[in-house]
Amino acid sequence: MEDKLEVLAVLLTNRCNLKCIYCGRNENKDNLCSKFELTADEWIDIFKDAKTVGLKKVNMTGGEIFCRKDVLEIIERTIGLGLEVSIETNGTIITEEQIKYLSKLKEHLSMSISLDGIRKETNDLTRGNGSFDRTFKAINIIRKYGIPLRIITVLSKNNYDEIPELATTIHEKLGLGFRLLPNIIEYGKGVEANETESINYEKIDKLMNDFYYDFLRKHKKDKNLSIELNTAIIPVDIYQHSLCPWGKGMLGIGYSGKVALCHVGSDNEMFIFDDAKKTPISKIWMTNEKLKKFKEFDYDKLKGVCGNCLARSVCRGGCRLHSMMKYDGDFYAPDPECQNVYNLGKFPKYAIDDKNKDCSYKG
């Protein structure tokens, strides 16, 4: 199999106009300053170099990417290199003029917008006062210009009861994609939010079985719908979920050039490999020893339930970022989501390799 770097997930900026309660960003003073950000020319040079080792797509996120005055230039120049671009935004500061400009690039561009409720009161509890109105205004303008759009929702105590209405409104009435994230990743403010705002697995399971799985089955041909739960705990007939390609075709780059396992981990030394301002991304991808350890990850060494799961060769223990942050840097720790489901006695028996093996993990 060829060792190609096909996707870069990049933080164009760490600045943001919102303060979402579960945000994983590092919000210290330096990390919110534009002077530390890579310039447009530096980003384009990185993408040009990455193409030599297989780059096909760039996912641009933040922070809020429209805090950058040169964001349209970066997007257009990246597409001009022959690359596909997806962008993630909160939709609250993008203008119709910017959306109209982006619409000429829509053959190679897709957008995702974060929305955490179908009602103003619900969404704004999580994302800040006034965010709902501004976000929905942007959604309608993007629809008008025909740019491919998906809505991303993080499940929380605030919006749990609204998910059926939210999902059906977004997909069946507005014709947009929908991605549901049932778990708050324990990173940044997400550590505290996971304690105060997250939904326990029993309620997640109830929502899935009472509504969401049938919703996905109803629209099974639509690839723009998804549930972000690990492979083994999703019914075998549900295919609308993604597998993070960490260490296998993807790298993340932080706003200042730190190259990491993914963009979320670009401010944590456990996951940082090098600096793109000092070392070409192609060289990092091909020769970095720390990255090589992730590339050669041995899923048979996984601990806890992940080491005894029939899906371990596919999902490789889920999110390494979440696992290593939760379990004190243990490289082969189980995914916290699956270990919790096992501890509750709800891990699917058909997904277990050795039915007699104890899959406990203390961390």
Summary of the structure (lengths in Angstrom):
residues: 363
radius of gyration: 20.0
end to end distance: 33.8
largest distance: 61.5
contacts: 1202
relative contact order: 0.12
helix: 42%
strand: 14%
